[in-house]
């Protein structure tokens, strides 16, 4: 049986929504880790986190483990 156009778009929408929720969860986790480790997270860093993709967020979460300062987390 073939899926209708509406079903295809609904499935695509669900996948997109899931990816967005995953990225939001990573951003929330990173913000929590940063605040626990380094104190208050500045608005500039929060903006950077909000605009990041999943790959950058993964990199930054890993860096929190070894960084001595919050700036080290975000160095390129």
Secondary structure, DSSP 8 states (H G I E B T S, - for coil): ----HHHHHHHHHHHHHHHHHHHHHHHHHHHHHHHHHHSS--HHHHHHHHT--HHHHHHHHHHHTT-SSHHHHH--
